[in-house]
Amino acid sequence: MMDKTFEPASVEARINKAWEEADAFKAGRGAAPGAEPYCIVIPPPNVTGSLHMGHALNNTLQDLLCRFERLRGKDVLWQPGTDHAGIATQMVVERKLAAENKTDRRTMGREAFLAEVWKWKEESGGTIVNQLKRLGASCDWSRERFTMDEGLSAAVLKVFVGLHRQGLIYRAKRLVNWDPKFQTAISDIEVLQLEKTGSFKWQRGGEEAFDAAKLEKALAKDPSGHLYYFDYPIEGAAYDPEDASTYISVATTRPETMLGDTGVAVHPENETLKGLIGKNAVLPLVKRVIPIFGDDYADPEKGTGAVKITPAHDFNDFDVGKRHSLRVVNILDGEARILIQDNADFLEGAAPERETLALHGLDRFAARRAVVGLMVERGLLRKVEPNTHTVPHGDRSDVVIEPWLTDQWYVDVQPLAQRALAAVKDGKTRITPESWTKTYNDWLENIEPWCVSRQLWWGHQIPAWYGPDGECFVAETEAGAQALALGHYGGPVELRRDEDVLDTWFSSALWPFSTLGWPEETAELKRYYPTATLVTGFDIIFFWVARMMMMGLNFMDEVPFRDVYLHAMVRDEKGAKMSKSKGNVIDPLVLIDTYGADALRFTFAAMAAQGRDIKLATSRVEGYRNFATKIWNAARFAEINGCLRAEGFDPAAVKLPLNRWILSEAARTAETVAAGIESFRFNEAADGAYRFVWGQFCDWYLELSKPVLQAEELDAAGTAARVETQATVAHVIDLICQLLHPFMPFLTEELWAQKANAGAPRVVPAGEAGLVCLTRWPELSALVDETAEAEIGFVVDLISDIRSIRSETNVPGGTQVPLVLVKASAATRAAVEAWAPMIERLARLSAIEFAGEAPGQSAQMIVRGEVAALPLAGIIDLDAERARLAKELAKLDQDIVAVERKLGNPDFMARAPEEIVEENRERKAAAEARKLKIREALERLA
């Protein structure tokens, strides 16, 4: 006997163990003879990670695809693994050492520290893998890889050396995102752009004197968020603040960087300032003469119209500097402190004042305040005003990131990008949603060199060694580098290895082929590359997807995947981005504990509309937990009513229209679900499955079957009908297990096991009967029965429409009303007469009549082309009901106008948070839908 309720917590671990013991997800398990391969490589989560909503969505969709294709008999490999997560892991271990009062990293030394990291990885690195198993991820866990394991490390070294031999890897001095806390370059994806707005305001010549203490107080809250206007005197002119020909004003949010200015840009068509083009300015505090030149980069409408150019500390300025051959003067050290004493670049052509040199060693924000103070003293600060702008922060260090000039290793990705562009253009790889193709193309068409070196210890150490004179030798091993050095120097020399490690994204870019054994020519590589599908977030289309395309094409001469599906973001129920600071983060593990993994998975699938963010409300998850309960109760109903598999049951041979109808609907649902999954329209697949299981099977089929299943006395025909219906119910429950399995694997696997001995043994055409995950996707097209669909469909629609009219027109729940069918066809009349008792009971009718025309004062409906009417005279006050509906209609019109006014207000649209705008759009859509319903009700009462 089945338990009264389905309790996911008591089932999930047991089911996972059963899958594991059966090797259910081993590559190729359950594949049909001659099956085509289907491979997905998991986007490797950080080894430091814990399951968050992004992981949960991403891996639900991957698992859904893999389970579906496994059911279809394909040779499935879902390749799992984790990423070594350079900076994140190093930070975790450093914190652990500090908490345990152990020696810090630098005192400990590189070798000892890395031993500590490996120790931590072995002890704690499997957390996220165990959490993915809780979600139901059907990876081949026996093949789990790690980006720092021996095989993948060999692949990384081979690729680096190979790119170097191609002339595509080189070392250069360029600007990078520099994290002063971790003292390393970081990638763009590790940079958060945070909006800042200050509060201090002052203007020279105004009523108030400059208040340094007040500015100090404002900057103590946040050093960013102000725009400072400085006057730079023109060379050869006596500075006069009232004479615009003697100075040029610039505006900056980072005053300390002026120490590294080497030019001032003015738009060539700026009528006010273009007369200064060709002249020089004298940089205050430094006395460096810098050119004033014309460049479109300067926006006449912003700030003063003139832009100070600091090539060493701003990415845009660096590009402007290259165009105009400006000097590059770095004025910060690796900890973002002022570096000007003994700085030859800074001192060249300069005559800094004593107070300026005293800034040496100051933290950048202390220097900011000091520079402003010095400019005030010299009368060169024109004004300060609050300014809203974004400031880059390290996503882990939480400190302001500096564009910083340093020697790094780069990959010239331009030649690689061309093939990656062509592969998508030629259809070798398809991107879904298609709208992201333009984003992909735009980035690759304007691609910049990729900085691949990081100043960390944890990661793949760059395979480059330096001779005594700095000559560089790149090889996979030190022995290889020594051989190159011997050829260069003519004798043995001591080599020093580059201390930097590679960007984590470098090893991740090789993931589709390195995890399959490359550079070895393994059977798995030959079988599963290129992979079938990549499922990932849109936010890493540049950092990961495009780079995998480039590396795969370069080293495998083939695209890494045929399809890329980019899913949207999981937000809170109001549409706001989840963040710890907002306190709106939802933990997927808490939802799994509360509602079960299947409920969460089905929620994701049902809400995964292409290109639309998921606004996750726990009520939705609870709703799909109720769906699981509904299915369980249906299976219990079947058990209670003796619905067992029958020996030799042939679904194509059933006779009763109701049974033919549910099998036909099952066939159409199998088609809908398969089409939805194949086209990455997971929401349509989930919706089709939900409507069939809850609506057609549970709500209608089982209800309409009750008279047959539960009648106390039956004749021979009735007994035959009961036997057929019992077998059909049992058969459809097995089909539901298969159709729902990709979405709800735990529930379906448990039901499959519970029903293993419910009647005759299962006959599975192919695959294995023991576990539903290893059966075959049902082929049901022969069961489509349009005649049964028409008959039962009419009955279902008729009852549904009557219920809607009763609700819309406020007919009291306990009141029975008559139904009149107008000029009904013979087929309709036969169907209604056959089902009259059920229609009367479910629609709460007093009688069913047939007539040539509709009676007066009735609510009319058209059901599948047939006219039906509910006479309501004497049952409700028709005039009062019309008045009530008209009043609600007028109120809805007012609401719609009010919302449209908001949405049409540019100021509201610019200032309102995205979730508020979306909330108003939804209010309008709901009001319009309700308005349509009321109009229909009024028309019926006309």
Secondary structure, DSSP 8 states (H G I E B T S, - for coil): ---SS--HHHHHHHHHHHHHHTTTTSTTTT--TT--EEEEE----BTT----HHHHHHHHHHHHHHHHHHHTT-EEEEE-EEB--HHHHHHHHHHHHHHTT---HHHH-HHHHHHHHHHHHHHHTTHHHHHHHHHT----GGG-EETTSHHHHHHHHHHHHHHHHTT-EEEEEEEEEEETTTTEEE-GGGEEEEEE-----EETTSSS---HHHHHHHHHH-S-SEEEEEEEEBTTS---TT-GGGEEEEEES-GGGGGG--EEEE-TT-TTTGGGTT-EEEETTTTEEEEEEE-TTS-TTSTTSEEEE-TTS-HHHHHHHHHTT------B-TTSBB--TT-HHHHTT----HHHHTTTT-BHHHHHHHHHHHHHHTT-EEEEEE--EEEEEETTT-SB-EEEEEEEEEE--HHHHHHHHHHHHTTSSEEESTTHHHHHHHHHHT---EE-EES-SSS-B--EEE-TT--EEE-SSHHHHHHHHHHHHSS----EE---EE-HHHHHTTHHHHTTTTTS--HHHHHH-SEEEEEEEGGGIIIIIIHHHHHHHHHHSS-SEEEEEEE--EEETTS-B--TTTT----HHHHHHHH-HHHHHHHHHHH--TT--EEE-HHHHHHHHHHHHHHHHHHHHHHHTT--B-TT--GGG---HHHHHHHHHHHHHHHHHHHHHHTT-HHHHHHHHHIIIIIIIIIIIHHHHHHHHH-SS--HHHHHHHHHHHHHHHHHHHHHHHHHTTT-HHHHHHHHHHTTTSBS----SSS-SSSGGGS-----GGG--HHHHHHHHHHHHHHHHHHHHHHHTT--TT--EEEEEES--HHHHHHHHHTHHHHHHHHTEEEEEEESS--SSEEEEEETTEEEEEE-BTTB-HHHHHHHHHHHHHHHHHHHHHHHHHHT-HHHHHHS-HHHHHHHHHHHHHHHHHHHHHHHHHHHT-
